[in-house]
Amino acid sequence: MAQRTTDQPEQQKIAEAILDVLQKVACDVVGLSVRDLQLQLRARDLIVADHRLRGALNQLLDEGKIEKRPWPERRGNVCFNLPGQGILQTSLFDLQISRDEIEREERSGLDLWQRDEAERERATASVMEEIARSHALEENYAKLVHDIASVLADENPVDLILEIADWVIKDLNDLAEKIGAAGSGAQSEIQRLTRELGFRRSKAESFFQRLWRLDRSIRSAKGILDIPTVPQMLRGSKIRFDKEAAKRRLQERIVGNKVIEIITAPENIHKAVVGTDASVGDVMVAHARGSFIPPTPATLFVAAGAMRVLDRSSALSYWDYDLDPRELRQYKDLDAAVEGLLISPHLRREVITDFRHLRSAAMELRQYAEELRIVLQQSKWHPISGVPEIQHPPTVTLLIRDGRIFPLVHRLDDYDGASAPDDILYGEVVRREIRTFQRVFHNTAGNGRLGAIYGGAVKSPEYSWLAMITFWYLHIKQGHPDLVDAFYRPPLNDQAVTHLLFWGLAESKPDQAFGDPRNSFVTFRALRRFSDIAFFPHPRPLTDDSGKVVRTVQEDNIDDWLAYIQQHINEANQRYDQHKRGIPALTTIDDYKPFLDLCHRAGVAMFYAAPARMYRATLSDRAHFFTPRWEIAVDLTNKDIGEEIKRRLEGLMAWLVEQDGLVADESHAVGGFEEVAEGLPLFIPNVVMEAHRAVGYGRERHAMDVQDDLQKLVTDIRAGRLGSVNP
């Protein structure tokens, strides 16, 4: 049992332990944060209170035995190391942005994102922190979710969503009738109820039509769910719902007959597993002395992979970094930007019109490019921590990326470049992003049983759909009238809800949960297509020469996609000729083939899961934590998609249930508090954590080289040695 340090004389012991920790890692890191030091000391069975740890650090600082420096992983915070030791920390990436932050920035433009998700995350963190501190399940919402775990787990998700649809339809129709029946003297109440109707209608549209693809009708082609606009509903229009068609669609989109299952992962067969991560850094380049132009940042994109190789009884770690600073010398500024390597100050200042989305696309391009190098076995693996060199790396059978699998920038207008028509870079970078992702998909999920399992760990999911189901269940099935609004505004997010459900299931069914050390809790799998996010609204129409809708695109039929893209090219060029579109379409169908292939074949199965063994600590010590939303890429042309998802899910869980398969994310915690108060720990795959470290390590290792080469690039631009930047 770890001992908690409480006595003043123990401060010297803590200081000595800190020095010992730093001596072992000093050369490999910039430094360790307060939280890092706490975790290292805990691993030595030494639990130290915050104020004791800070006291020991201050003592060591006063004695000159350690030094404090900016912590690169979290702006505004500090880390500690031995004087003069560690990776050189310069100002090169003071403005570094992690992949996490980029995903959060993109949320406002992503499918399914609702503005209230940020507030839900804050409420979640507050509730779960309170439970952890009080060592008792006292929070009302959390207790209700925890207590229904055993009954909700056995429900059929298709049946539940059909029931929810019936309830939502009645709720919206009743609310519209209530507004219509209100007297003319109740204008303020009518306005309030109308706003509420609009909000609920929007949430219903996102849940049923965007997530589950219960498509609306389009002219003569009958759909599954038609939700009139608010003005139409106030004029008496009702929602139309084809329940049988909805059931068929949900059976295609949902894998699993229970909300939560307990599965036993097979023995681990992976010999080599890789994680990938990426980040963006702004490099401040000063102008010539006396210039009135303020310093302009250049933007550098980096990605890295970390491979763990199992060799008999040991695990060997290696890293691959996608950028050698010497490569920058081979590129003109425009070429470097198109490759997603670097956006020079010149281009950023004078050319970029949609920089936020361009930055996201370029970062994704670098990460997909790193993943493509990995699956094509073109990586140059460098040993970590003195392990032996590896001459012939084993075949990678599991690849897990930090973040969602589908690209952050993914619309057809983005691929065309039409969403930023004045930008000479945007469309080309997005096309390269999509093409590279398509090649990664083709060489993993698209290669059937011969391809590696391709997964994603989404640390901060953008939409809480499982929470909506759970709180509807509490209101309707469990009879909690005070939760009447909780379907539309769930008070907790998906990560908290799944943790509470898994905890409740472990507590109510311990024999099933802990009967095998390789058991895991797994929710049902929600299947999404790339085309779901590439277009909206759905379905996509196919028209004749007169513009009449003949039918809708059958998404499993590649000929329909070819016909639709040819139709898109014709219509886009016609709108361009009529000055209704900024740029023409791409030249031929061949230009769209990577995009078409993804629309036809690429799918992602989304779910939540955690090894059951982790909940022993939750039951005994109230040790609460979160896990990501998991994703697995799947080829939708597979004859038995359900079986293929099952095989790939089991392959992912076979790695995650290993003793160190999941580790605490050192740079992220749900809720994110200042300094030591980090919120509840978020557990991510060990290889993803190593990839995150590799991004930082490679970045710091090459910092001065990149800065020198960048300054030379800027000098060449000013001297006119790089030529014109016109396309």
N, C-alpha and C positions, 0 to 999 in steps of 0.2 A: 504494500500500500504506500503510495507516495505521501511524503510528509509535507505539511504546510508550514512554511517558515514564518515565525511570529516574533521571535526574541531579537532585541537589538544586537546582541553579540553575534548573531548569525550574519550580519551585514558583510563582514569580511569573507565569510564562507561564500556568500553570493557573489561578491566581487571576484573571488578566485575562480569560481565556476564560469563567470562571464569571460574572464581572460582565457580560460582553457578552451571555451567554445570558439572564441574569436581566433585563437592561435591555429585551430584546426581548419578554419574556413577562410582566413584572412586573404589569401591570395586568389580565391576563386570568386569573390563577390565584391560589389561596391561597399557593402556593409550589411548589418542586420538591424532590422527595426526592433522596437520594443516587443512587438508581438512575436517576431521571429525568435528573439532571445527567450521569451517565456516558453515557447514551444520546445526549444532546445533544452532548457532547464527541466521542463516537465518530462522529457524523454530520459533525463537522468534521475527521475524520481524526486525532483525538487520543485515543489509548487510554491511560487513566490508571489506575494501580494504586490499589487501595482506600486504602492508607495515604497515598499522595500526595494523593489527592483530599481526604481528611479533614484532612490537614495544611494544605492551601490554604484549606479552609472555616474551620478554626480561626483561621488568620491573618486572614481577612476578618472573622470575628466579633470578634476582638481589636481590629481597627482600626475597628470600628463601621460597616463598609461593607455588611454584610448582617445580617439578624436571623434567629433560629431560632424556629419556632412549631410547635404541634401539627399533624400531618398528618391531614387529615380522612379520607383514604382507607384508613388502616390505624392503628387505635387503638394508642397507646403509642409510635408513631414520630414523627419530626419532618420538617419540610421547611424550605426556606430561601428568602428573598426579600429584595429591597431594603427598607431601613427605611421603614415606613409605607406600602408599596406593596401592591398585590394586593387581591383580593376580601376584604371584611371577614370575619374568622373569629371567630365568637362561640361560646359554649358550647351554643348551641341544639341542635346535632346531635352533641354529644360521644358520644352513645350510638347513633349511626347504625348501621344494619345493612344490608348490601348484599343484593341479590337472591341472590347466590351463597351467602351465609351462611344465608338463609332456606331455600333449597333443601336445603342440607346438614342443617339442623335437621329438615326434613320427611322425611328419608330413612327414619327408623325406621318411618314410617307408609306409605311408598310401596311399590308392587308391586316385587317382585324384589330388594329391598334385603336384603343379608345383613350380619351384624355384622362379618364379617372383611374387608369392603371397605376400611375405614379403615386397617387394618394393611397391606393390599395396596398402598394408595396410598403409605404410608410406605416400604415395601420398594422399590416402583417408583422413588421419588425417589432413594433411596440408590443403587440399582444404576445408574440412568442418570447421576446426578451423577458416580459413580466412572468410568464410561466416558468422560464428557466431560473429566474432569480428567486421566485417564491417556492420552488420545488413542489408545487402543487398545481393541479389543473383547476384554476379558479376562473379563468376568463370564460365568459358565457359562450361566445361563438365557438371558441376552440373546444370547449367541453362537449357541445352538441355534435360537432363533427367527429370528435374522437369516439363518442358513445355510439354512433350509428355505423361504425366501420364494418362490423360483422354482417349486418343486414344489407347495407348498400353494396358491399363487395360481391354478393351473389346475384345482384340484379343484372338483367340483360340490358346492355347499353342501347341497343336498337329500340327495344320496347320503351325504355325510359325517354329517349329523345322524341319518339312519336307521341308519347303522353305529354311531354313538355310542349310540343308543337300545338296540340289541341288546346292546352291551357293558355298559351300565349295568344293564340288566335281569339279565344273568348275574351281574354283580358283586354286586348287592343280594341276589339269591336265594342265591348262594354264601355270602355273609356271614351270612345268616339261618341257613343250614344249619350253618355252622361254629359258631355260637352254640348251636344245638340239640344239636350233637354234643359240646360241651364237658362234661366231667365235673362232678359236683356239688361237687367240691373246688376248682374254679377260679372261685369267685364274683367275685373282683376282676377277673379277665380277662373274664368274662361281662359284668360291668357296663361295662367299658371298651368292649367290642365292641358292646354294645347302644347305648351313647351314640353310637358311630361310625355304626352303622346308622341311627339317627335323624337324624344330621347329613347323611349321604349321601342318605337318602330325601328330606329337605327340599330339598337342592340339586337333586335330580332333579325333584322336583315343580315347583320354581321355573323350572327351565330348560325342561322339556318342556311342562308344563301352563299355566304363567302366561305365559311368553314365546311359545312356539310354538303354544299352544292345542291340544295333543293332549289333548282333553277326556276326563274320566273318565265312566263310565256313571252314569246316574241312574235307579234303579229299573228299569223295563222298557225304557228307552231306552239302547241299547248305545252306549258311547263308544269312544274310540280307545285310551286308555292308562289302565288301572286299577292303581294302586299301593296295595296294602293298607297298613294302619297297621302300626307296629312290632309290637304284640302279635299282630296277625293273621299277620304274616310268621313270627313265632316259633312260632305254632301250625301252620305249614305252608302258609299261603296263598301262592300264587305271583302274580307280576305278569302281567296279561293285556295283550297288545299286538296291535292290528290294524295290521299293517305297511302294507297297501295303503291303508287309510283315512288313515294317517299321511302317506303319500307325497302323497296328494291334498291334504291340509291344508297340508303344507309347500310344495307348489307354488303354493298360494294366498297363502302368507305370505312367500315368498322371491322376490325379483326379482333376476335375474342368474344366469347359468350357471357363473360362476367366483367363487372366494372373493375375488380381487382382479382388477380390470380396469385397463387403461390406456386412458383415453378422451381424446379431443381436444375440448375445449370450443369451442363456436362463437364467432365474434367477438361482442364485447359489444354488445348492442343496447339496454341500459338507459340511459335518459336521466336517470332519477331513482330513487335507491335510498335506503331508509330503514332505520335501526336503532333499536331501542327498548330501554330499560332502566328499572328501578324500584328504589327503596330505601325503607327504613323508618327513621324517626328518633324517638327518645324525647325529648320536651321536658320538662325538669324545671321544674315550676311550684311555687313555694314557697307554703305556706299563710300565713294572716294571722299577724302577730306574736303570739307567745304561744300559738299553737295547739299542742296535743300531738300532732297528726297529722303524721307525717313527710311531706316533699315527695313528691307523687305524679306520676309521669310521664304526660303525654299522648302519644299516638302519632300521628305525622303520616306520611302515605303520599304519595310523589311518584313521578311517572313522566315520562319525556321521550323525545322523538324527535329524531334527527339525520338530515338529508337531504343527500345529496351529489348535485349536479346537474352533469352533464357539458355544458359549453358550449364547443363547438369544441375547442380544445386545452387548456382549463383545467377544473378541477373546483371548483365553488362549494359551500360548506358553509353549512347553515342549521340552526337548532334550534327546537324547540317544547316548551314546558314546560306541564304539564297543570294547574298550580295558580297562580291569581292570589290572593294573600292576601285581597284584597277580597271574594272569593267566600265566604270563611268567614263573613262577616257576614250572609250570606243564609240561613244554616242554623241551626236549633236543634241542640243537641248530638246528639240521636238521629238527626236527618236527616243530619248530617255523617258520623256513623259508618256509617249504612246506605249512603251513597254511597262509602264507602271513602276519605274524605278525612282524617278525624281522629277519633280516639277520645279523648274528653275524660277528665281524671282522674276525674271523677264516675262515668262509665260504666265505666271500666276498674277502678275500685276496688270498685264495688258491684254491677255487673251481669255482667261477663264471667266465664263459667265455663270456657270452652275458649279461652283467649286465644291460644295458640300457633297453632292452626289458623285462628282468626279473623283473626289478623294476616297469615297467608299468603294467605287468601282475599281480604282487603282489598287487599293489595299487588298480587295478580294482577288484581283488578278495575281498579285504576288503570292498570296496564300495558295490559290489553285495551282499556280506554276510550281510552287514547292511540292505540292501533292502529286503533280504530274511527274516531276523528277523522281519522286519516291516510287510510284507505282511502275514507272518504266525502268527502275533500278539504275538511275543516272546520278544518284546523290553521292556526295563525297563525305562519308561518315567519319567524324573525328571523335576520338575517345574522350570520355568524361571521367575525371577523378582517377586517372592513372590506370584505367583498365587497358587490356592489350589492344593493339591496332587490329582492325578487322579487314582482311583482304577480300573475302568473298562473303558479303552479307547474305544471310538467309532470306528467303522470299517473305515479304511482308504480307501477313494474312489478315491484319486488322489495322485500319487507319481511322483515327479519331481526331476530328478537327475541333478547335475551340470555336464555338459559334454554330449557327445554323448551316445546313448543307446547301440550300438554295442561295443563289447570289442575292446580295442586298439590293443591287440595282438590276432589274429584271424585266421591265416592261418592253413591249414591242416598240413603242415610241422612243425608248432609251436606246434600243438596239439600232433603230434607224438613225438616231441622232436628232430626231425631230423635236425632242423635249428641250434641246439646247441648240437651236439652229445656227446661232452665231459662233459656236464654239468649234474650233478646228480639231480639238482633241476628244471631246466627250464621246461622240458616237464610236470612234475607233477604239478607245479604251474599253467601252462597254462591250463592243463586239469581241475584243480579245478576251475580256473577262468571261463572256458566255462561251466562246469557243474553247477556252482552256478548261472551264468547268465541264463542258460536254465530253472532252477527252478524258478527264478524270473519271467521270461517271461511266463512260464506255469501258474503261479499263478496270473498273471495280464492279459495281452492281450490274453493269451492262454486259459483263463477261460471264454471267451465270455462276455456276458452282466453281469455276476456275478463277473468278475474280475475288479480290480481297473484300472483306466486309468494310463498308464505308459508313462511318457514324459521325454524329455531331453531338456536342455537349453545349446546350444553350443555357448559359448561366442566369440570364434575366429574361424569361419568356415574355413576349410582347402582348399576350392575351390570355386571360384566365377563363378558359372554357370549361375545365373540369370543376372549377369552383361554382360556376353557374349551375351545373347539373346537381352538385351536392347541396347547394342551398335551396334550390327548387325542391329537392327531395325532403329536406328538413321541413319546409313550409307545407307541402302537400301531403306527403306520405307519413310524416311524423307529427303533423298537426301543430305547427308553431305559427300561429297567425301573425305574430309580430315580425316575421320574416317575409311578409308578402312582397316586399320590394327587393329582396335579396337576390333573386335570379338576375335582375337587371343590374344590381349594384352589389355584388358579393363582397362582404366586408374583409375577406381574406383572399390572398392570391393562390394560384394553383400549387406553388411549391409548399406553402404552409398547409393547404388542404390535404395534399398527398402525404405529407409527413404525419399529420394528425391521423389520417386514415390508416396508414401503415402502423403507426404506434398503437392505435386502437385494436387493429387486427392482431398484432403481436401479443397484446395483453389479453385479448379474449380467446385466442387460439394458439397458445404457446407451443403445444405439442406439434401442431402443423407447421408453425412458423420456424421453430428451431429443431425440427426433427432431423434435418440434414444440414451440415455446415455450408452447403452450396445452395441453399434456398434463397429465393429472392421474391419480394413483392413486385408485381408488375401490373400496371393498369392496362385496359384495352388499348389497342393501337388505332389511332386516327390516321387514315391514309389521305395524303394530298398529292395532287399532280403539280408539275411545274406550270402547266397551263392555267392552273387556278390563280396563280399570282401574276402570270404574264399578261392576263387580260381581266377586265371587269367593265361592264357586267357580263354575266353568262346567261344563256349559251351564246356561242358565236354563230351569226347567220351566214348561210350561203345563198346568194341571190342570182337571179337570171340577168340578162342584158338590160331589162327594163327596171331593175332594182327591186323586183318582187322577191320576197323570201321564199325560197324553194324548200329548204329544210335547214336544220342546224348541224353544225359540225359534230360528227361522231368521233370522239377524241381517241378512240382505239384504232381508228382507220387512218393510215398515213396518207391515202389518196385524198381524204377530206382536208387534211392539213395542207397538202400541196395546192388544192383548189382554193382554199381560204387565203393562202399567202399570195397566190396569183391575183386573186380578187383585191387583196390589200394593196399590191403594187399598182394595179390599174387605178384604184380609187385614190391612192396617195398622189400619184402623178397627175390625175385629173384635178385634184384640189390644189396642187402646186401650180398648175397651168392657170387656174382661176384665182391665184393669189390668196388662197385660203390655207396654205401650208407653207412653212418657211423653206423647206428643202424637198427635193424629190425623194422617192423611195430608192432603195438600193437597186442595182442594175437588173439582176436576174434572181430567179428562185434559188440558184446555187448559193448566192450570198446569204441566204436565210437557212441553209441546211442544218447548221448546228442548233439554231433556235428551234427549227421544226422537229429535229430528232428529240430534243428535250421535251417539247410539247407532247410528242407521241409516246415516249418511253419512260421519262424520268418521274419517279414518285418518291415520296418520303413518308415513312411510318413514324408518327410522333407518339410518345408515351412517357410515363414516369415510372421509375423503378429504383429499388435500393436493395442491397443485400440484407436479408433478415437478421443476420448476426449483429449488424450495427445497432439494432434496437434492444439488444440486451442491456447496453449502457443507458438507453432511454428509460427502460423499465426500472432499473436499479438506482440510477443517479440523476434521472431527468436530464440526461445529456442530449440536448436537442440540436438539430442540424438540418441542413437542406441539401438536396441534390439537384442537378440540372434537369431540364426537360431533355430527354434523349431523342435522337433521330437516327433512322437507318435508311440509307438509300436503297431503292428497290426498282427493278426493271418491270414496268407495268405490262410488258408483252409476255411475261412469264405465264405459263399455262396454269399454274397453281400459285397465285400471289400469296395466299394465306400461308401455305407451307414454306414458301421462300422467305417470308418475313419471320416465321417461326425459327427457321434455321439460322438466319442472320442475327436475330435477337438472342438466341441461345449462345451464338458465338461471341457476341458482345458481352453478355453477362458472364460467360466462362472466364473472361479476363477480370471483370469488375468485382466478382465475388472473391478473388484471391485476397490474401491478407492485406497486401498493400496496393490492391487494384485501384482503390479510391483513397485520395489524400486530401487534406485540408488545403483549399486554395489560399496561398499566402498573400495574394494581392486583392482578394475580393471576399466580401462577406455580405449576406443579404441584409439590407438595412443600412449598411455603411456608416458607422459612427466615427467620430474623431479619434485619432491616435489608437490607444489600446482598446477602447470600447468599439470593437469591430463588428458588432452585430453577431448573429448566429453564424457559425462556420458553414461554409459551402464546400462540399466534397466533390472533387472532380477526378477524372482518371489520372493516374500517376504520370503517364506519358504526356498528357496535356500540360500538367504542371511543369514537367521538364522542358517542354517546348516553350512555355512562357519564359522560363529562365534562360533558355537558349537564345530567344529573341533579345533579351536584355544583355546577355553575355556577348553575343556577336556584335550588337550595336556598340557596346562600350569598347570592345576590343578594337573595332575599326573606327572609332569616333574621330580621332585626329586625321586618319587617312582620308575619311570622307570629307571632313572639313577642308583639308588642303586641296583635294581634288575639286570640291565644289567652288572654292575661291578661284581656282584656276579656270574653271568653266565660266564663272561670271566675268573674269578678266578677258577671256577670249570673246565673250559676247560683246563686251564693251568695245573691244578692239576691232570688231567686225570680222573676226576670223572664222566664225561659224556660219556665215552666210545668212540668207533670209530665213524667216520662220514661216513663210507662206507655204501652204500645202502644195 
